[in-house]
Amino acid sequence: MNKPTIFGLISVVIVIISAFLPWLTIESKHLAFTGLNTAGSSFGEPGKLSIFVAVVSGILFLVPGKWSARVNLFVAAFLVAWTFRNFMLFSRCEMGVCPERKIGLYLSVMAAIVAFVCVILSNGKGEKAPVE
């Protein structure tokens, strides 16, 4: 296993962990949101899709071959787009109330970008068994 694959796997694990960490707080309403707990808002639960896409990307990191690397390029790009969408959606100010961004929101975006870069840097060649 090469270094980009290892770093890619670590980054998708960080994306999964960040879905459980606090993403933001709204002090005026005494609300704290995570990727999976957005009670009291209309955000939905974007952490579920982040976890699913990160798991698919992690599996594709482990599968050798060019086809898995190409599919993982699309999956990792979608993960970056989804986490960036979450960052923009959760961190916007509404009606003069600006939320305080927490570590989970930043971690999810940064880890998704690292996973995408690792997909680009991996060459898609797996370790082949010797022919006897």
Backbone as CSV, one residue per row, in Angstrom:
resi,resn,N_x,N_y,N_z,CA_x,CA_y,CA_z,C_x,C_y,C_z
1,MET,0.853,-1.172,0.000,0.000,0.000,0.000,0.901,1.238,0.000
2,ASN,0.616,2.160,-0.904,1.450,3.351,-1.009,0.964,4.457,-0.065
3,LYS,1.784,5.489,0.075,1.473,6.558,1.039,0.183,7.311,0.741
4,PRO,-0.100,7.663,-0.535,-1.380,8.359,-0.768,-2.599,7.522,-0.361
5,THR,-2.515,6.225,-0.526,-3.629,5.367,-0.126,-3.811,5.383,1.385
6,ILE,-2.709,5.320,2.114,-2.781,5.344,3.574,-3.334,6.687,4.062
7,PHE,-2.815,7.782,3.503,-3.318,9.102,3.893,-4.773,9.285,3.480
8,GLY,-5.157,8.728,2.351,-6.547,8.794,1.911,-7.473,8.060,2.866
9,LEU,-7.053,6.879,3.307,-7.857,6.124,4.266,-7.984,6.864,5.595
10,ILE,-6.888,7.458,6.036,-6.929,8.231,7.285,-7.878,9.421,7.138
11,SER,-7.836,10.077,5.992,-8.689,11.255,5.811,-10.166,10.890,5.729
12,VAL,-10.523,9.748,5.117,-11.946,9.389,5.098,-12.421,8.986,6.495
13,VAL,-11.535,8.420,7.300,-11.894,8.124,8.688,-12.135,9.427,9.451
14,ILE,-11.335,10.444,9.169,-11.522,11.751,9.819,-12.845,12.379,9.387
15,VAL,-13.229,12.204,8.115,-14.521,12.717,7.663,-15.651,12.039,8.440
16,ILE,-15.529,10.722,8.647,-16.552,9.993,9.396,-16.607,10.465,10.844
17,ILE,-15.448,10.631,11.465,-15.411,11.080,12.857,-15.959,12.501,12.989
18,SER,-15.667,13.355,12.008,-16.112,14.748,12.108,-17.627,14.886,12.009
19,ALA,-18.318,13.889,11.481,-19.783,13.951,11.443,-20.370,13.882,12.844
20,PHE,-19.639,13.324,13.787,-20.116,13.212,15.168,-19.652,14.377,16.047
21,LEU,-18.707,15.160,15.572,-18.193,16.302,16.331,-19.116,17.508,16.156
22,PRO,-19.023,18.481,17.059,-19.854,19.694,16.899,-19.440,20.491,15.664
23,TRP,-20.443,20.905,14.887,-20.198,21.690,13.686,-20.387,23.177,13.941
24,LEU,-21.399,23.524,14.697,-21.613,24.938,15.015,-22.528,25.063,16.215
25,THR,-22.493,26.244,16.800,-23.404,26.582,17.889,-24.027,27.941,17.597
26,ILE,-25.258,28.072,18.030,-25.955,29.356,17.949,-26.256,29.755,19.388
27,GLU,-25.491,30.706,19.885,-25.563,31.082,21.291,-26.912,31.700,21.663
28,SER,-27.492,32.489,20.779,-28.735,33.179,21.130,-29.897,32.210,21.345
29,LYS,-29.864,31.066,20.666,-30.932,30.072,20.814,-30.493,28.860,21.629
30,HIS,-29.259,28.860,22.078,-28.689,27.763,22.858,-28.788,26.429,22.107
31,LEU,-28.371,26.455,20.831,-28.397,25.256,19.988,-26.985,24.862,19.605
32,ALA,-26.729,23.564,19.576,-25.455,23.019,19.102,-25.779,21.944,18.071
33,PHE,-25.128,22.032,16.910,-25.403,21.101,15.821,-24.177,20.263,15.500
34,THR,-24.430,19.002,15.180,-23.410,18.122,14.615,-23.892,17.724,13.230
35,GLY,-23.131,16.890,12.554,-23.551,16.425,11.241,-24.757,15.508,11.305
36,LEU,-24.958,14.878,12.437,-26.061,13.935,12.585,-27.182,14.440,13.480
37,ASN,-26.942,15.506,14.225,-27.950,16.038,15.138,-28.175,17.513,14.821
38,THR,-29.232,17.778,14.076,-29.566,19.157,13.723,-30.978,19.498,14.188
39,ALA,-31.352,18.976,15.348,-32.687,19.230,15.885,-32.876,20.721,16.140
40,GLY,-34.018,21.230,15.736,-34.313,22.643,15.912,-33.964,23.480,14.700
41,SER,-33.625,22.830,13.587,-33.291,23.563,12.364,-33.870,22.813,11.166
42,SER,-33.689,23.395,10.011,-34.141,22.740,8.779,-32.956,22.266,7.946
43,PHE,-31.831,21.975,8.589,-30.634,21.552,7.876,-30.701,20.110,7.392
44,GLY,-31.498,19.291,8.012,-31.496,17.864,7.685,-30.349,17.187,8.424
45,GLU,-29.901,16.060,7.927,-28.782,15.346,8.532,-27.710,15.079,7.469
46,PRO,-26.917,16.088,7.134,-25.933,15.917,6.060,-24.784,14.987,6.424
47,GLY,-24.609,14.697,7.696,-23.534,13.803,8.113,-23.749,12.382,7.637
48,LYS,-24.999,11.975,7.459,-25.278,10.618,6.984,-24.716,10.400,5.584
49,LEU,-24.946,11.362,4.684,-24.405,11.229,3.330,-22.890,11.341,3.342
50,SER,-22.348,12.191,4.188,-20.889,12.296,4.295,-20.273,10.969,4.733
51,ILE,-20.892,10.318,5.700,-20.392,9.029,6.168,-20.487,7.986,5.063
52,PHE,-21.609,7.941,4.360,-21.790,6.955,3.295,-20.760,7.143,2.186
53,VAL,-20.580,8.374,1.736,-19.637,8.641,0.651,-18.204,8.382,1.111
54,ALA,-17.892,8.693,2.355,-16.545,8.424,2.876,-16.282,6.926,2.964
55,VAL,-17.278,6.146,3.348,-17.110,4.690,3.405,-16.881,4.127,2.005
56,VAL,-17.656,4.594,1.026,-17.468,4.139,-0.355,-16.072,4.511,-0.846
57,SER,-15.623,5.710,-0.549,-14.285,6.135,-0.954,-13.213,5.301,-0.270
58,GLY,-13.399,4.992,1.000,-12.443,4.147,1.713,-12.352,2.750,1.121
59,ILE,-13.494,2.188,0.742,-13.487,0.873,0.104,-12.768,0.935,-1.233
60,LEU,-13.007,1.998,-1.992,-12.349,2.131,-3.294,-10.847,2.373,-3.155
61,PHE,-10.418,2.967,-2.042,-8.980,3.093,-1.797,-8.341,1.720,-1.626
62,LEU,-9.080,0.789,-1.045,-8.533,-0.538,-0.767,-8.565,-1.475,-1.969
63,VAL,-9.424,-1.209,-2.929,-9.546,-2.076,-4.105,-8.491,-1.670,-5.136
64,PRO,-7.612,-2.593,-5.519,-6.602,-2.243,-6.523,-7.202,-2.218,-7.924
65,GLY,-6.604,-1.435,-8.769,-7.030,-1.390,-10.163,-7.330,0.023,-10.620
66,LYS,-7.251,0.193,-11.929,-7.483,1.521,-12.496,-8.947,1.928,-12.421
67,TRP,-9.857,0.972,-12.589,-11.275,1.326,-12.575,-11.693,1.856,-11.205
68,SER,-11.171,1.252,-10.131,-11.540,1.728,-8.798,-10.947,3.113,-8.538
69,ALA,-9.759,3.370,-9.073,-9.158,4.691,-8.904,-9.973,5.753,-9.653
70,ARG,-10.485,5.394,-10.813,-11.285,6.351,-11.586,-12.631,6.618,-10.929
71,VAL,-13.256,5.569,-10.416,-14.526,5.754,-9.717,-14.292,6.548,-8.433
72,ASN,-13.181,6.278,-7.755,-12.872,6.986,-6.520,-12.601,8.466,-6.777
73,LEU,-12.116,8.793,-7.951,-11.921,10.199,-8.298,-13.263,10.931,-8.284
74,PHE,-14.276,10.309,-8.870,-15.613,10.904,-8.858,-16.182,10.950,-7.442
75,VAL,-16.035,9.859,-6.695,-16.599,9.781,-5.345,-15.933,10.810,-4.427
76,ALA,-14.617,10.932,-4.508,-13.908,11.900,-3.667,-14.255,13.333,-4.060
77,ALA,-14.441,13.581,-5.349,-14.842,14.922,-5.788,-16.240,15.253,-5.261
78,PHE,-17.132,14.267,-5.269,-18.464,14.488,-4.706,-18.380,14.746,-3.206
79,LEU,-17.480,14.032,-2.524,-17.308,14.234,-1.078,-16.829,15.651,-0.787
80,VAL,-15.892,16.155,-1.583,-15.413,17.530,-1.398,-16.552,18.520,-1.644
81,ALA,-17.311,18.304,-2.719,-18.415,19.211,-3.033,-19.472,19.185,-1.938
82,TRP,-19.770,17.998,-1.416,-20.788,17.877,-0.372,-20.338,18.548,0.922
83,THR,-19.091,18.327,1.319,-18.618,18.940,2.558,-18.493,20.461,2.413
84,PHE,-18.124,20.929,1.224,-18.060,22.373,1.003,-19.469,22.977,1.044
85,ARG,-20.432,22.268,0.490,-21.826,22.709,0.556,-22.286,22.798,2.001
86,ASN,-21.932,21.798,2.796,-22.297,21.820,4.211,-21.644,22.994,4.927
87,PHE,-20.381,23.255,4.602,-19.674,24.376,5.217,-20.378,25.691,4.894
88,MET,-20.739,25.872,3.641,-21.404,27.118,3.241,-22.804,27.222,3.840
89,LEU,-23.531,26.112,3.890,-24.889,26.128,4.411,-24.917,26.363,5.916
90,PHE,-24.047,25.685,6.641,-24.071,25.782,8.099,-23.474,27.085,8.612
91,SER,-22.545,27.676,7.888,-21.829,28.826,8.443,-22.409,30.172,8.019
92,ARG,-23.526,30.185,7.329,-24.075,31.461,6.885,-24.857,32.142,8.006
93,CYS,-24.892,33.448,7.925,-25.643,34.244,8.889,-27.072,34.421,8.383
94,GLU,-28.018,34.340,9.292,-29.414,34.540,8.935,-30.053,35.516,9.915
95,MET,-30.683,36.544,9.383,-31.424,37.537,10.174,-30.575,38.109,11.303
96,GLY,-29.328,38.376,11.033,-28.451,38.988,12.019,-27.856,38.036,13.033
97,VAL,-28.159,36.739,12.922,-27.619,35.750,13.846,-26.559,34.932,13.104
98,CYS,-25.317,35.080,13.549,-24.224,34.346,12.932,-23.790,33.210,13.857
99,PRO,-23.758,31.991,13.332,-23.356,30.864,14.180,-21.853,30.848,14.400
100,GLU,-21.460,30.205,15.472,-20.036,30.027,15.762,-19.615,28.663,15.213
101,ARG,-18.716,28.687,14.245,-18.256,27.445,13.623,-17.352,26.683,14.575
102,LYS,-17.498,25.369,14.578,-16.710,24.502,15.455,-15.780,23.631,14.635
103,ILE,-14.990,22.815,15.298,-13.914,22.038,14.691,-14.426,20.977,13.713
104,GLY,-15.573,20.398,13.961,-16.078,19.332,13.100,-16.340,19.796,11.683
105,LEU,-16.818,21.012,11.527,-17.099,21.567,10.210,-15.811,21.783,9.423
106,TYR,-14.800,22.316,10.094,-13.508,22.522,9.432,-12.821,21.197,9.107
107,LEU,-12.880,20.260,10.038,-12.240,18.960,9.817,-12.836,18.221,8.633
108,SER,-14.143,18.273,8.493,-14.781,17.541,7.402,-14.339,18.081,6.039
109,VAL,-14.269,19.391,5.905,-13.851,19.978,4.632,-12.383,19.674,4.345
110,MET,-11.532,19.861,5.336,-10.097,19.641,5.112,-9.788,18.171,4.828
111,ALA,-10.421,17.256,5.548,-10.173,15.835,5.325,-10.698,15.396,3.962
112,ALA,-11.810,15.942,3.516,-12.320,15.603,2.187,-11.376,16.098,1.094
113,ILE,-10.810,17.276,1.277,-9.844,17.797,0.295,-8.593,16.919,0.272
114,VAL,-8.131,16.499,1.438,-6.956,15.609,1.503,-7.253,14.276,0.821
115,ALA,-8.453,13.735,1.016,-8.828,12.486,0.354,-8.824,12.651,-1.155
116,PHE,-9.327,13.777,-1.650,-9.341,14.026,-3.087,-7.924,14.136,-3.642
117,VAL,-7.069,14.842,-2.936,-5.668,14.965,-3.377,-4.986,13.597,-3.372
118,CYS,-5.290,12.772,-2.387,-4.703,11.426,-2.329,-5.180,10.552,-3.476
119,VAL,-6.413,10.717,-3.892,-6.899,9.977,-5.065,-6.139,10.413,-6.304
120,ILE,-5.898,11.707,-6.429,-5.166,12.206,-7.585,-3.722,11.701,-7.576
121,LEU,-3.099,11.660,-6.400,-1.700,11.245,-6.313,-1.497,9.739,-6.421
122,SER,-2.523,8.956,-6.100,-2.369,7.508,-6.245,-2.437,7.170,-7.726
123,ASN,-1.624,6.224,-8.129,-1.539,5.910,-9.553,-2.539,4.858,-10.001
124,GLY,-3.290,4.265,-9.110,-4.285,3.289,-9.485,-3.726,1.903,-9.736
125,LYS,-2.444,1.734,-9.556,-1.846,0.418,-9.758,-1.769,-0.298,-8.419
126,GLY,-2.419,-1.412,-8.364,-2.393,-2.200,-7.140,-1.226,-3.168,-7.157
127,GLU,-0.992,-3.767,-6.026,0.060,-4.781,-5.945,-0.464,-6.055,-6.594
128,LYS,0.244,-6.519,-7.603,-0.214,-7.691,-8.334,0.488,-8.926,-7.797
129,ALA,-0.256,-10.006,-7.796,0.322,-11.279,-7.353,1.265,-11.798,-8.427
130,PRO,2.391,-12.361,-8.011,3.325,-12.881,-9.014,2.716,-14.094,-9.731
131,VAL,2.995,-14.149,-11.036,2.496,-15.252,-11.853,3.451,-16.408,-11.739
132,GLU,2.928,-17.574,-11.405,3.785,-18.750,-11.240,3.686,-19.674,-12.412
